[in-house]
């Protein structure tokens, strides 16, 4: 398992948290997702043999947020 912290811009409310945690959490290979709204960060734990960071980033960006 690999732990990463992503800087995500555009998150402002509980809907943002639910959207990111729900959609990224459903990706095959993602073990845990935690959004830190006030810090603009998303912690993600994933199996790099099943899903890569690019796919996780795409999923967040598809929700309308910017990954820095």
Protein Blocks (a to p, Z undefined) as FASTA:
>chain_A
ZZdddddehiabfklmmmmmmmmmmpghiabdcddfknopacddddfklbcfklmmmmmm
mnopacZZ
